[in-house]
Amino acid sequence: MRSLLAVISAFALLCTGAAVAQAVGQFPFALTREGQMLGAVEGEVASFKGLAYAAPPLGALRWRPPQALPESSEMSMAYHYGAPCLQPSMPAAREDCLTLNVFRPFGVDGPLPVMVFIHGGGFVTGTANDPLFDGARLAQAGLIIVTLNYRLGALGWLMHPALSESGSGNFGLMDQITALRWVHDNIAAFGGDANNVTLFGNGAGATSIALLMLCAQSRDLFQKAILQSVPGRARLPSPRQTEVVGRQFVAALGQAADLRAVEPARLLATEKSVLEKSPRSFAPAMDGHLVTEDIAAGFSAGHESRIPLIIGSNNDETRFDSEPDVKEMLSASGESIDELRKLYPDAAGTSDVAASFYTDKVFSEPVRRLARLHAATGAPTFRYRFAYVPEARRGNPEEGHGRELQFIFGVEGVPGAGIFSRRDREVANRLRAYWINFAKSGDPNGAELPHWDAVADRDHLLLITNDRITSGDDPWSGRLDRLAGDSKK
């Protein structure tokens, strides 16, 4: 059967004269540099899952830049997701994890716009294989959707002199760039347009994309970006700070340990102990090569790619349930509780005041700052704030970080995604339409959608609330101005 399919697929390619997506019987087929891929079809969408974009980073390749796979003529069945990258509390996770997934409308000719999703998780957790990130609903609109895994935690971001021959600790960022290069080189085989690629992601994914916008090695690999809940003023650790963490990590393993031979379980146990003391120990850092400046500094200098951008955040990015956490946040604000209550008169209690301050300080104000800076370069820039809560959750809403993801992917009834009401689906359809339009043309606006004003020289943004979707001036401008002033002190 396998050899028969190979003959049929080879004949199909000879007839077309190009590496484009083909159907082999009931199977979608694509020819890449790494071999022939057979996908699966469900409804109107074809999927190719678990496609390796680099050699497994095992043994001697651990803590090294991702290496190219050899060319192959073998046929692979791309029916199942690859393993998530190694992380605590996910038993299926493995080091052999540098894979991506492609979703495309079945039977639709290309070239089609491409959207590449980079997942969040604080750079230590998460996976593109999360059922919440199923790309089928987006693909139905005539797009190619790519979701990718990248190295996390210590394996993705460790910097240590013993690993200095690699020139950087930002292995996770190297993975992302390699995956984007794979998309550039291979996406035509799936019907995609390599010259119309939009990156989108939330949290750590958005931070990654902002860094990729500032990185010379990646700027030619995508043409548009969507930054969802990016902590735009966060300071990146210096090489010295990162090496301190690296030395602590290696010391905990045992100084005599061969770093590339340590068992994964031992690595995870050591990583967990380090993260318990310092939750942000493993993340992108200045390396003088891929990462040379903080995001805010790079945008202030106009160093980012001058491409169309959607940028925004949610109105309730966090909630504080712990009294010590509330006190720590209020203390970090540098303001008295009475002054903060004036900023947030609608907050029900002290924990709500702390949560609102955190949301504004870490997300709302920095997002506005990046939007202003990017718009000043002349690039089309669209800002939003997502304040919609699904109807079933309004009595006891959870923190809003990542809440928009279910609306964009349109997935229901899977872990992390509830069942939508009719109104929820209406909002989801509109939000998803903005993302789709932007991916196709660089402008989110379209027929039957409320018009979304570009940022230009005003504080315009799109507000998505429980009551309406409307574009206009930011009603939070006054308090964000206050926080922006504090940020300059």
N, C-alpha and C positions, 0 to 999 in steps of 0.2 A: 504494500500500500504506500509506504513512504517513497519508494523509488518512482512509483506511478505519479504521485503528487509532484515530485521534483521535476519529472518530465513535463507535466502539464504546466507547472509554474514557469519553467524555462521557456516553453513555447509561448506562453502569454507575454513574457518579457521581450522575446524576439519580435513578436508582432507589434508591440507598442514602441520599442526602441528607447524606452526610458524607464527609470526606476520609480514607478508610481504604484500606488496601492492597487491590487488586483484581487478578484475573487477566484478561489480555487474550489470549485463545487460550492459547498455552503460555507467555506472557510475564507475569511479575508487573508490576504497574503501580502507580504512586503519583503523586498530584498534590500538588506543593509550590508554594510562592509563586513559586519560580523557574522553574516549568514542569512539564511532564508527563514522568515518568521511567519508562522501560521497563528492567527488570532481566533477569537470567538465572536459570535454575533448574538446579541440579545435585543430583541425588538428592532429598532432602526439604527442601533449603534454597534460598531465593531470595536473590540478592545484587544490590545496587545499588552500583556502584563509580565512583569518580572524581566524586562529586557536589560541585560547588563550593558552599562556604558563605560565601564573600566574593569580592569583585572581585579579579582578579589584582593583586598588589602590585608593579606594574611602573611604570617611569618616574616620574611625579609622585607615585605612590602608594607608592614604595619608602620604607621607614622612616617610614611613617605608620600610624595605627590602621587595622585592616581596615575596608573600606567595603562597604556592603550592595550586593547585586546587584539589578538592576531586576526588577520582576515580569515574568513572561512566560507565554505560553500555548503556547510551542513544545514539541515533543516531543524528548527526548534519549534516546539509547541508552546506558544506564549499565552497559556490559558490561566495561569495562577500568579498571584503576587509573589515577589521575592521576599526574603526575610526582612523584617525591620532592622535598622542598625542597632548595635549593642547598646543597651540601656537598662537601668534598674527596673524591676517590677514588670518586665515584659518577657516571659519565658521563651517566646518564639524568636526573640532577637538574636542576631548573629553578626559576626564580623564581616562575613561575605554578604554584603548588603547594597553594593553600589548598582542599584537597578532603578529603572523608571518604567512608567506605564503610559500607554498612549490610547486615547479614546478618539474615535472619528465616526462621522455619520456614514453608515454603510450604503454603498451604491451611489455616492455623491462625488462628482468629479472635482478635482482641485485645480489650481492650488488654493487652499483654504487658509484663513488666518489661524495663527497658533497662539494658544495661551499656555504658559508654563507656570505651575503652582509650586511654591516653596513653602513647606509647612513650618509652623512655629513649634514652640515647646521649650523656650528658654535655652536652646542649643544643647540640651541634655536629654530631652524626651521627644516623642512624636514620630510619626511615620506617614509617608504618602499613601500607605496601604489602608489607612483609616477609612472605614465605610462612609464616613461623612464627606470624604473627598472623592467620591465616585464622580468621574467626569462625564457620565452619560447624558445628564440633562443639559449641560452646556454644549456638548457635542451635537445634540439634536438641532441646535440653532445654526449649524453649518460651520463649526469650528473644530480644530484639532486641539485636544486637551492633553497636556503632559503633566504628570505628577512624579516627583523624584525623591529618592532617599539620599541622605548625605551623612557622613560620619558625625557622631554626637559625643558629648562629654569629653573625657580624657582622650579618647581615640581621635576625636575631631579637632581638639583645640590645645593639646598639651604642647608646651614649649619648654625645652630642656637642652642644656649644652650637649648631651649625648646624642641628641637628634638634630644637631645644628647643620649637618650636611644637607638637610632638606631645605634650609633657608627660611623656614617659617613654621609657626605652630598652627596656622590657619588651614588645616587639612580639610575641614568641612567646606570652607569657601573654595578651595581648589576643586573639591568634588563638584560643587555647583557649577563652576566654570567649565569643567570637563563635560558635565551633563549638557550644558548649553551648547558646547561645541559639537557634541554628538547630535543634538537636535538640528543644529545648523547643517551638518553634513548628511543627515539621514532623513529628515522629516519629509522631504519630497517623496520618499518611498511610501509614505503613508497618506500622501495627498496634501501635505502641508506646504505653506509658503515660508521659506527660510528668511525672507526679507520682510515678513510681517509677524513678528514675534512680540507678544506682550507678557511680561512677568507680573505675577500677582502673588501676594502672600500676606500673612498676618503675624504680628508680634515679631518673633525672631526671624520669621520668613521675610517680613517687611524690612527689618534691619539688614538682612542679607542683601536684599535687592537694592537698598540705598547704598550699601558698600559696593555692590556691583556697578551701580551708576557712576561711582567715583573711581572705579578700577580700570586702568588702561587695558588690561588683559581681557576684559569682558565687554567693553562698551560697543563693539561691533556685532555682538551676538544677539541683541534685542533692540526693538525700536519703540517700545512703549512700556510704561510701568504703572502698577497700582500698589500703593503702600497703605496697608490696612493696619491701623493702630501701631504706628512706628514710634518708639520712644526717641524722638529726634534729637534731644539734647544730651542723651546718655554719653558719658565719657568712656572711651575705650581704654583698657589698661595698656601701659607701656610694656616694652619687652622685658624691662627689669621686673616690673610687678608680676608679669606672667611667669617669668623664670622662677620667682620666689615660690609661686604655687607649684610649678613643675618640680622644684627640688623637694618640696614638702611631700608631693605625691610619690616621688621616687624613694624618698626616705621611708615612707610608710610601707612601700613594697619591699624594701630591703636594698641597701646600696649596691649589693653584689648581684642583684637580679639582672638577668638579661632581659631588657625591656621588650624585645620582640619575641620572647619565648614564654613570657608569663601567661598563665592560664587566664582565659577571659573572666571566669568567675572571680578570680583573685583581683583582677583589674577593677571589676565592678564593685567589689566590696571596699576596695581602697578609695575608689571614686566616691562612693556613698559617704564614707567617713569624712572626706574632704568637703563635700557639698553640705554636710550637716553643719560644719563650722563656717563655711563661706559659700552661700548658694550660687554666687556668680563666678565661681572659680574657673569655669570652662566656657569660653565664649571668644568671639573674634577679638584680636588684639593688634596693636600697631606692630608691624613687622618690617616696615621700610620697603616692602616689595609690593604685595597685594594691597595692604592697608597702610596708608601713610598719614591719614588725618581723621579726626572725628567727623561724623556725618554733618553736624551743624557747621563746623569750620569749613568743610569742603563745599557745602552749599553756599555759605557766605562768600567764599572766594570764587564761586561760579565754576567750580571744577567738575561738576556732575555732567553727565550726558544731557544735552538740551533736547529732550524728547518729550512728547506728550505724557502728562502725569495726572493720575487720580490719587489723591491723598486724603486720608481722614481717620477718624477714630470714633469710638462709641461714647455715649454720655455717662456711662457708669462702668468704667473698665474694671473696677474691683469692689469688693466688700470686705469689711474688717469684722471678724467674729471674735477676735481675741482682744481683751482689754490691754495687755502689754503692747500688742501691735498698734492699737489706737494711740496709746500714749507715745510710742516711739514716733509715729507719723506726725502727731501734733507737735512734738518737741522738735522734729526735723524741719517743720514749717517756719520756725523762727517768729511766729506770730502768736499772740495770745488767743485763747479760745473765743474771747469776746470779739476780737477783730475778724476771726475766721467765720464766726456766726453771721457777721454783717455781710461777708462775701457770699455766704450760702444760707440765706434766710429761710429757704424752704426745707432745709435738712431737718429730719425728725429728731435726731439725737447726735451725740458726740461721735459715734462710730460713722454716721452718715456724713458728718462734716469732714472727718478724716478721709473717708473714701472719695468724697467729691474733690477735696484738695489734691489727693494723689492723682486722680484722673486728670485734673487740669494741669498739674505740675509736670507729670510724666508724659502725658499724651496730648491733651487739647491745645495747650499753648505751644509746645514744640512743633506739632503738626501745622498749626497756623504759621509759625515762623518759616518752616521749610516751604510751605505753599507760597508765601510771599517771596521768598528768595528765588524759588524756581520760576515763578511768574515773571520776575524781574529780568530773567535771561531772555524773555520773549517766547519761551516754550508754552504751549497750551497747558493750562493747569486748572484742575477742577478739585475743589475741596468739599468734603461732606462730613456730616455728623449723624451717626446712626443711633436713634433713641427709641426704636420700636421694640416692644416686648411682645412675644407671642401671647395671644389672648388667654391661653390656658395657664400661663405662668404669672399673670399680673398680680395675683394675690400674694405670691411669694417668689418674686423674681430672683434669679441667681445673678452673680456678677456678669457684667456685659462683655467682658473680653472674649472675643471670638464669636459672639452671638450672631454676627452678620454672615458667618460662613455657611450656615444651613440655608440661609436665604439665597446666597449666591449659587451654591451647588444644587439647591432644590431637592435635597435628599430628606426623606422622612422615614420614621420608624426604625432607625438603626441606632446603636449606641451613640449618645451625644446629640441625637436629633429626634425631637418629638414629632407628634402628628400635628400638622397645621390645620387651622380653621380656614374657612373660605377667605376671610379678610387677610389672614397671614399669607395665604397663597397669592392674593392680589399684590401685596407688598413685595413678596419674593419675586414675582414675575416682573415687576417694574425694576427692582434693584438689579436683577439678573440682566434685564434688557439694557440697562445703562452700561454694565460691564461688557456685554456682548457688542454693543454698538461701538464702544471705545476700542475694543480689540480689533474690530473690523476697519475703523476709519480714523481713530484718534480723537473722536468726538462722541461723548456718551449720549448726546441728544438724538431723539427719533420721534416718529409719529406716535401720537397718543401717550406721550410721556410728558410730565411736567418739565418745562424748560429748565436746564441746569446752566446757570451763568458761570462763565470762567472767572477765575480769581481776579485777573488783570490787576488794577491798582486799588481794588476795594477788598473789603473783608467778606466778599460773597462766598456763600457755601450752600450746599443742598442739605436741608434738614429733613430727616426721615423720622417722623414721630408717630405715636399711636393714632393721631387724628388726621395727619396729612403729610404729603411730600411737597415741599415748596423750596424755592431758591430765593435768597435775599441776603440782607446784611446779617452778620452774626450777632444774636442777642446777648452773647456772652463777652462781647468785645471789651467792655469795661473791666471786668474782673481778670480777663486774660492780659489786658494792658498792665494791670497791677502786678500780676505774676511775672510778666516779661521784664518789668522794671526790677523786680527782685532777682531775676536770673542774671542781671548785668552787674549786680553788686559783688 
